[in-house]
Amino acid sequence: MHAGYAAKLVTMTVSEDDTRVAYACRVRQYLAWLAHTDIYGDPLATPAARDKLRGLMVSYWEAPG
């Protein structure tokens, strides 16, 4: 999935090459995190798994420190 995103990103107009590199890096990190998260189902394809992932992310963002 990341390779397809990175290939598409090369064709898009962005202000700087650093932006393109940052986007690709963040997507790669997110996909790696997603692969190791305890979610039943594919959150990119299944609404129930997507909703569970959203709950985990909100909990993480709201956690102190």
C-alpha positions in Angstrom: 0.0 0.0 0.0 2.8 2.4 0.9 4.5 1.9 -2.5 1.4 2.9 -4.3 0.9 6.0 -2.2 4.6 7.0 -2.6 4.3 6.5 -6.4 1.2 8.7 -6.5 2.8 11.3 -4.3 5.6 11.7 -6.8 3.1 12.9 -9.4 1.3 15.4 -7.1 2.2 19.0 -6.9 3.6 19.9 -3.5 5.5 23.0 -2.4 8.8 21.2 -1.6 10.4 17.8 -1.9 10.8 17.8 1.9 7.0 17.9 2.1 6.7 14.8 -0.2 9.3 13.0 2.0 7.5 13.9 5.2 4.1 12.7 3.8 5.6 9.4 2.7 7.3 8.9 6.1 4.1 9.7 8.1 2.1 7.3 6.0 4.7 4.6 6.4 4.7 5.1 10.1 0.9 5.0 10.3 0.7 1.8 8.3 3.4 0.1 10.4 1.5 1.1 13.6 -1.8 -0.1 12.0 -0.2 -3.5 11.2 0.7 -4.0 14.9 -2.5 -2.7 16.4 -4.9 -5.2 18.0 -7.9 -4.6 15.8 -10.2 -7.3 14.5 -10.6 -6.5 10.8 -9.2 -4.1 8.3 -9.9 -0.5 9.4 -9.4 0.7 5.9 -12.2 -1.5 4.6 -14.4 -2.4 7.6 -16.6 0.2 9.4 -16.5 -1.7 12.7 -12.7 -2.0 12.7 -12.4 1.7 11.6 -14.6 2.8 14.5 -12.5 0.7 17.0 -9.3 2.2 15.6 -10.8 5.7 15.9 -11.6 5.0 19.6 -8.0 3.8 20.2 -6.6 6.9 18.5 -8.8 9.3 20.5 -7.8 7.6 23.7 -4.1 7.9 22.8 -4.4 11.6 21.9 -6.4 12.4 25.1 -4.0 10.5 27.4 -2.0 12.7 29.7 1.7 13.2 29.1 
